[in-house]
C-alpha cells in the first residue's frame, strides 16, 4: 500500500503573501455558463462550487469578466460592477468550507467573443486581426486610453474580490483571451510601444500586473493571493512559441506574484519546438521559475500517482475533469481510497453532481479521449 502521508500533495503550502493551503490540490478554473445574463451568480453555481470545496487546498472560479465589453459568453460570471458584490461574497463563503481558499479568476475576452454576446458592440483586441476560428469576427483595435481603462477595470475587479471576501485572484493570461492576445504576435500587430518585439508585446501585461499588485497592497491588510495563468504555446503562425513563454515566466517570476499557473491539456505535454522536446514543458518552466514564485501544473491528473509525478516539476497541481466527475476525488486520494473514485458520469447523474450547461459541455468535449 502507498504511504499517502509521504506524498508531496498532502503537504501544506505557504505562498509569498502568507496564505497557507492545507494541501497541494487546486480545483482548476473551468467554464460553467451558470450565471445570470448580467453576470450575477446563481444558486446552481454556488452549489456546484460548494460541492467541490472542503477537501482541496483552493478552488479557482471560472473566468469573471472585469469589463462589460470583455464578456466572452452567455452565463459568464461578472465582477465589473458593485451589483456583483453580494453574489460574489456568497460564492466565496460557499467555497471556504473546511479551510479551502477561494480564488476568483479575473478576465477580459478581447477578440474571443462576438457582437451578439456584446449586444451589438464590436469586440476589441490589440489589433484588427480575426482569431483563427470559423465564427470569428474582426475586432476593433484598442485605443491607448482604452488600454489604461482595461487596466483600471482589472484593478477594480481585484478590489471587488477583496471586498467579497475572496482569498485571492488569478489574472487570466491564457486560452487566447485579451492578456494573451497582447503577448501573441498573431493578435498583436501594433507598431506603437504596445507591440512589435517580445519585450514590447509584454508591455501591457507588465503594467497591468504591477498595477494590480499595487492596488491589492493598498486595499487590504490581510494576506491575499495573486496568481497569473498562461498558455505556453500557440499553433497559429505567427504565434507564441515556447521560447516566448520562457521569457514571460522569467519576467513574471521576479514580480510579487504568488504563483504562475500553466494551462495545458496534459501535464506530460512536450513542446512543439524542437529545442524543448527532451522533457515535458512543465520541467522547463519549473526550471526557469527556479523557486522565485510558486508554479502550478495542470493537465489530465487522474490519480495520486499522476499528481505526485506532476509535483516533481511544480509546487501545486490543478484538477479539472476528475473533480467534475467525483467532487470527493481529493479526499479519496488523501485517504488512500482511490479504488472508489468515479471517473464517468451518466446523463442521470448530472443533476446530482451539479453539472449543468457549460460544465457538461466541457466534460463531453474533454473527457472522451481519456474514457476510451
C-alpha positions as CSV (number, residue, x, y, z in Angstrom):
1,X,0.0,0.0,0.0
2,X,1.3,3.5,-0.9
3,X,2.2,5.6,2.1
4,X,0.0,8.6,1.3
5,X,1.4,10.7,4.1
6,X,4.8,10.7,2.4
7,X,3.3,12.2,-0.8
8,X,4.1,15.8,-1.7
9,X,0.4,16.5,-2.4
10,X,-0.5,16.0,1.3
11,X,1.8,18.8,2.4
12,X,0.6,22.3,3.2
13,X,2.0,25.2,1.1
14,X,2.5,28.8,2.0
15,X,2.6,31.5,-0.6
16,X,4.8,34.5,-0.6
17,X,1.8,36.6,0.5
18,X,1.5,34.4,3.7
19,X,-1.7,32.5,2.7
20,X,-1.3,28.8,3.5
21,X,-3.1,26.0,1.7
22,X,-3.8,22.8,3.6
23,X,-2.7,20.6,0.6
24,X,-1.3,21.0,-2.9
25,X,-4.5,20.2,-4.8
26,X,-6.3,23.1,-6.6
27,X,-9.6,23.0,-8.4
28,X,-8.8,24.4,-11.9
29,X,-10.9,27.2,-13.4
30,X,-13.5,25.7,-15.8
31,X,-16.2,27.4,-17.7
32,X,-19.6,26.9,-16.1
33,X,-22.1,29.2,-18.1
34,X,-24.3,29.2,-15.0
35,X,-24.5,32.9,-14.1
36,X,-27.4,35.2,-15.0
37,X,-27.4,37.3,-18.1
38,X,-25.9,40.2,-16.2
39,X,-23.1,38.2,-14.5
40,X,-24.8,37.8,-11.2
41,X,-24.2,34.3,-9.6
42,X,-26.9,31.7,-9.4
43,X,-27.7,29.2,-6.7
44,X,-26.8,26.4,-9.0
45,X,-23.3,27.9,-9.5
46,X,-22.8,28.3,-5.7
47,X,-23.9,24.7,-5.2
48,X,-21.5,23.4,-7.9
49,X,-18.5,25.1,-6.2
50,X,-19.6,24.2,-2.7
51,X,-19.8,20.6,-3.6
52,X,-16.2,20.6,-4.8
53,X,-14.8,22.5,-1.9
54,X,-14.0,21.2,1.6
55,X,-11.1,18.9,0.6
56,X,-9.0,20.8,-2.0
57,X,-6.4,23.4,-0.9
58,X,-8.1,26.0,-3.0
59,X,-10.7,26.5,-5.7
60,X,-10.2,28.8,-8.7
61,X,-13.5,30.0,-10.1
62,X,-14.4,30.2,-13.8
63,X,-13.5,33.5,-15.5
64,X,-15.2,36.6,-14.2
65,X,-15.2,39.5,-16.6
66,X,-13.8,42.8,-15.4
67,X,-15.3,44.9,-18.2
68,X,-18.8,44.6,-19.8
69,X,-17.0,44.7,-23.2
70,X,-14.9,41.8,-22.2
71,X,-17.7,39.3,-21.8
72,X,-16.9,36.2,-23.8
73,X,-20.1,34.1,-23.5
74,X,-23.6,33.9,-22.1
75,X,-23.8,32.8,-18.4
76,X,-20.4,34.3,-17.6
77,X,-19.6,35.4,-14.0
78,X,-19.3,39.2,-13.7
79,X,-17.0,41.3,-11.4
80,X,-17.3,44.6,-13.3
81,X,-19.9,46.2,-11.2
82,X,-20.8,46.6,-7.5
83,X,-24.0,44.8,-8.2
84,X,-22.0,41.6,-8.2
85,X,-20.6,42.0,-4.7
86,X,-23.4,40.3,-2.8
87,X,-23.3,37.2,-5.0
88,X,-19.5,37.1,-5.1
89,X,-19.5,37.3,-1.3
90,X,-21.8,34.3,-1.1
91,X,-19.7,32.4,-3.6
92,X,-16.5,33.0,-1.6
93,X,-18.3,31.7,1.5
94,X,-19.6,28.7,-0.3
95,X,-16.0,27.7,-1.3
96,X,-14.3,28.5,2.0
97,X,-15.6,25.3,3.8
98,X,-13.1,23.5,6.0
99,X,-10.4,25.9,5.2
100,X,-10.4,25.7,1.4
101,X,-9.2,29.0,-0.1
102,X,-11.3,30.9,-2.7
103,X,-9.6,32.4,-5.7
104,X,-11.6,34.3,-8.4
105,X,-10.2,34.4,-11.9
106,X,-10.2,37.9,-13.5
107,X,-10.6,38.1,-17.3
108,X,-11.3,40.0,-20.4
109,X,-12.2,38.1,-23.6
110,X,-10.8,40.5,-26.1
111,X,-11.4,39.2,-29.6
112,X,-12.7,35.9,-28.4
113,X,-16.3,37.0,-28.2
114,X,-18.9,38.2,-30.6
115,X,-21.1,41.2,-31.3
116,X,-24.2,39.1,-30.4
117,X,-22.8,38.3,-26.9
118,X,-21.9,42.0,-26.6
119,X,-25.4,43.1,-27.7
120,X,-24.3,44.7,-31.0
121,X,-20.9,46.1,-29.8
122,X,-17.8,45.1,-31.9
123,X,-15.3,43.0,-30.0
124,X,-11.9,44.7,-29.2
125,X,-8.4,43.4,-29.4
126,X,-4.8,44.7,-29.7
127,X,-5.2,44.8,-33.5
128,X,-7.8,44.3,-36.1
129,X,-6.9,40.6,-36.7
130,X,-9.5,37.8,-36.5
131,X,-9.0,34.7,-34.4
132,X,-8.4,31.6,-36.5
133,X,-11.8,30.0,-35.9
134,X,-14.8,29.7,-38.2
135,X,-17.2,32.1,-36.4
136,X,-14.5,34.8,-35.6
137,X,-15.4,38.4,-36.1
138,X,-12.8,41.1,-36.9
139,X,-12.2,43.1,-33.7
140,X,-11.7,46.8,-33.3
141,X,-8.1,47.8,-32.3
142,X,-8.0,49.3,-28.8
143,X,-7.0,52.9,-28.4
144,X,-4.3,53.7,-25.9
145,X,-6.7,55.4,-23.5
146,X,-8.9,52.2,-23.6
147,X,-5.8,50.1,-22.6
148,X,-5.5,52.1,-19.4
149,X,-9.2,51.8,-18.7
150,X,-9.0,48.0,-19.0
151,X,-6.1,48.0,-16.6
152,X,-8.3,50.1,-14.2
153,X,-11.1,47.5,-14.7
154,X,-8.7,44.7,-13.6
155,X,-7.7,46.8,-10.6
156,X,-11.3,47.3,-9.6
157,X,-12.0,43.6,-10.1
158,X,-9.3,42.9,-7.6
159,X,-10.8,45.4,-5.2
160,X,-14.2,43.7,-5.5
161,X,-12.6,40.3,-4.9
162,X,-11.1,41.6,-1.7
163,X,-14.4,43.3,-0.6
164,X,-16.2,40.0,-1.3
165,X,-14.0,38.0,1.0
166,X,-12.0,36.0,-1.6
167,X,-8.6,34.8,-0.6
168,X,-7.1,35.7,-3.9
169,X,-7.3,36.4,-7.6
170,X,-5.9,34.8,-10.7
171,X,-5.2,37.0,-13.7
172,X,-6.3,35.1,-16.8
173,X,-3.5,35.4,-19.3
174,X,-4.2,32.1,-21.1
175,X,-6.5,30.4,-23.5
176,X,-6.2,33.1,-26.2
177,X,-8.0,35.8,-24.2
178,X,-7.0,39.5,-24.0
179,X,-3.8,39.3,-21.9
180,X,-2.5,36.6,-24.1
181,X,-3.6,38.5,-27.2
182,X,-1.3,41.3,-26.3
183,X,1.6,38.8,-25.9
184,X,0.9,37.0,-29.1
185,X,2.4,38.1,-32.4
186,X,-0.7,36.7,-34.1
187,X,-3.2,39.0,-32.4
188,X,-0.9,41.9,-31.6
189,X,0.4,43.6,-34.8
190,X,0.7,47.0,-33.2
191,X,3.5,49.3,-34.2
192,X,3.5,51.5,-31.1
193,X,5.0,50.8,-27.7
194,X,2.4,48.1,-27.0
195,X,3.5,45.8,-29.8
196,X,6.3,44.5,-32.0
197,X,9.2,42.7,-30.3
198,X,8.6,40.2,-27.5
199,X,9.6,42.9,-25.0
200,X,7.0,45.3,-26.4
201,X,4.3,42.7,-26.5
202,X,4.9,42.1,-22.8
203,X,4.4,45.9,-22.0
204,X,0.6,45.6,-21.4
205,X,1.0,42.6,-19.1
206,X,3.9,44.1,-17.3
207,X,2.0,47.3,-16.5
208,X,-1.3,45.5,-15.6
209,X,0.3,43.1,-13.2
210,X,2.3,45.8,-11.5
211,X,-0.8,48.0,-11.1
212,X,-2.9,45.1,-9.8
213,X,-0.2,44.2,-7.2
214,X,0.0,47.8,-6.0
215,X,-3.8,48.0,-5.8
216,X,-4.1,44.9,-3.7
217,X,-1.3,46.2,-1.4
218,X,-3.2,49.4,-0.9
219,X,-6.6,47.9,-0.5
220,X,-6.1,45.0,2.0
221,X,-4.0,44.4,5.1
222,X,-4.6,40.7,5.1
223,X,-2.6,38.1,3.2
224,X,-4.1,37.9,-0.4
225,X,-3.1,35.6,-3.2
226,X,-2.3,37.0,-6.7
227,X,-1.7,34.4,-9.4
228,X,-1.2,34.5,-13.2
229,X,-2.3,31.9,-15.7
230,X,-0.7,31.5,-19.1
231,X,-0.7,29.2,-22.2
232,X,2.8,28.2,-23.2
233,X,2.3,27.9,-27.0
234,X,0.1,28.8,-29.9
235,X,-0.4,26.9,-33.1
236,X,-1.0,30.0,-35.2
237,X,1.7,31.4,-37.4
238,X,2.9,33.8,-36.2
239,X,2.1,32.8,-32.7
240,X,3.5,32.4,-29.2
241,X,6.4,29.9,-29.1
242,X,7.8,28.2,-26.1
243,X,10.9,30.4,-26.0
244,X,8.5,33.4,-25.8
245,X,6.8,31.8,-22.7
246,X,10.1,31.2,-21.0
247,X,10.7,35.0,-21.4
248,X,7.2,35.6,-20.0
249,X,7.6,33.4,-16.9
250,X,11.1,34.8,-16.3
251,X,9.8,38.3,-16.1
252,X,6.7,37.4,-14.1
253,X,8.7,35.3,-11.6
254,X,10.5,38.5,-10.5
255,X,7.2,40.2,-9.5
256,X,5.3,39.9,-6.3
257,X,3.1,37.2,-7.7
258,X,2.2,34.2,-5.5
259,X,2.1,31.7,-8.4
260,X,2.2,31.1,-12.1
261,X,-0.3,28.6,-13.5
262,X,0.3,26.9,-16.8
263,X,-2.7,25.9,-19.0
264,X,-2.1,22.5,-20.6
265,X,-4.3,19.6,-21.7
266,X,-1.7,17.1,-20.2
267,X,1.0,17.6,-17.6
268,X,3.3,15.4,-19.7
269,X,2.8,17.6,-22.8
270,X,6.0,18.2,-24.8
271,X,6.7,21.5,-26.7
272,X,6.2,21.7,-30.4
273,X,9.5,23.5,-30.5
274,X,12.3,21.0,-31.4
275,X,14.7,22.7,-29.0
276,X,12.5,21.8,-26.0
277,X,11.4,18.2,-26.6
278,X,13.6,16.2,-24.2
279,X,11.4,16.9,-21.2
280,X,7.8,17.9,-20.6
281,X,7.1,21.7,-20.8
282,X,6.4,21.9,-17.1
283,X,10.0,20.7,-16.4
284,X,11.5,23.6,-18.4
285,X,9.0,26.1,-16.9
286,X,9.8,25.0,-13.4
287,X,13.5,25.2,-14.1
288,X,13.1,28.8,-15.4
289,X,11.0,29.9,-12.4
290,X,13.6,28.4,-10.1
291,X,11.6,28.9,-6.9
292,X,11.1,32.6,-7.3
293,X,7.4,32.1,-7.1
294,X,5.1,29.0,-6.9
295,X,4.4,27.1,-10.0
296,X,1.1,25.3,-10.6
297,X,0.8,22.4,-13.1
298,X,-2.3,21.0,-14.6
299,X,-3.5,18.6,-17.3
300,X,-5.2,15.2,-17.1
301,X,-4.3,14.4,-13.5
302,X,-6.2,11.2,-12.9
303,X,-4.6,9.5,-9.9
304,X,-2.5,10.3,-6.9
305,X,0.5,8.9,-8.9
306,X,-0.2,11.4,-11.7
307,X,-0.3,14.2,-9.1
308,X,3.0,13.1,-7.5
309,X,4.6,13.0,-10.9
310,X,3.3,16.4,-11.8
311,X,4.5,17.8,-8.5
312,X,8.1,16.6,-9.2
313,X,8.1,19.7,-11.6
314,X,5.7,22.0,-9.7
315,X,4.6,23.2,-6.3
316,X,0.9,22.8,-6.8
317,X,-1.3,20.9,-9.2
318,X,-4.7,21.8,-10.5
319,X,-7.6,19.3,-11.1
320,X,-10.2,19.6,-13.9
321,X,-12.2,16.7,-15.3
322,X,-11.7,14.4,-12.3
323,X,-13.2,16.8,-9.8
324,X,-16.2,17.3,-12.0
325,X,-16.9,13.6,-12.1
326,X,-16.1,13.0,-8.5
327,X,-16.3,16.0,-6.1
328,X,-14.6,13.9,-3.5
329,X,-11.6,12.9,-5.6
330,X,-9.2,14.9,-3.3
331,X,-10.5,13.2,-0.2
332,X,-10.3,9.8,-1.7
333,X,-6.7,10.3,-2.8
334,X,-5.7,11.8,0.5
335,X,-7.3,8.9,2.4
336,X,-5.9,6.1,0.1
337,X,-9.3,5.2,-1.3
338,X,-8.6,5.7,-5.0
339,X,-10.4,2.5,-5.9
340,X,-13.7,4.3,-5.1
341,X,-13.2,7.2,-7.4
342,X,-15.9,7.8,-10.0
343,X,-14.5,8.7,-13.5
344,X,-17.6,8.6,-15.6
345,X,-20.9,10.4,-15.3
346,X,-24.2,9.3,-16.8
347,X,-26.9,11.7,-18.0
348,X,-28.9,10.7,-15.0
349,X,-26.2,11.7,-12.6
350,X,-25.8,15.2,-13.9
351,X,-28.2,16.9,-11.6
352,X,-26.8,15.1,-8.5
353,X,-23.3,16.4,-9.4
354,X,-24.5,20.0,-10.4
355,X,-23.2,19.5,-13.9
356,X,-25.3,21.9,-15.9
357,X,-24.8,24.0,-19.1
358,X,-21.2,24.7,-19.9
359,X,-19.7,22.2,-17.4
360,X,-21.5,19.3,-19.0
361,X,-20.4,20.5,-22.5
362,X,-16.9,20.8,-21.2
363,X,-16.9,17.2,-19.9
364,X,-18.4,15.9,-23.2
365,X,-15.7,17.7,-25.2
366,X,-12.7,16.9,-23.0
367,X,-13.3,13.6,-21.3
368,X,-13.9,11.4,-24.4
369,X,-10.3,10.6,-25.1
370,X,-9.5,9.6,-21.5
371,X,-12.6,7.4,-21.1
372,X,-11.8,5.3,-24.1
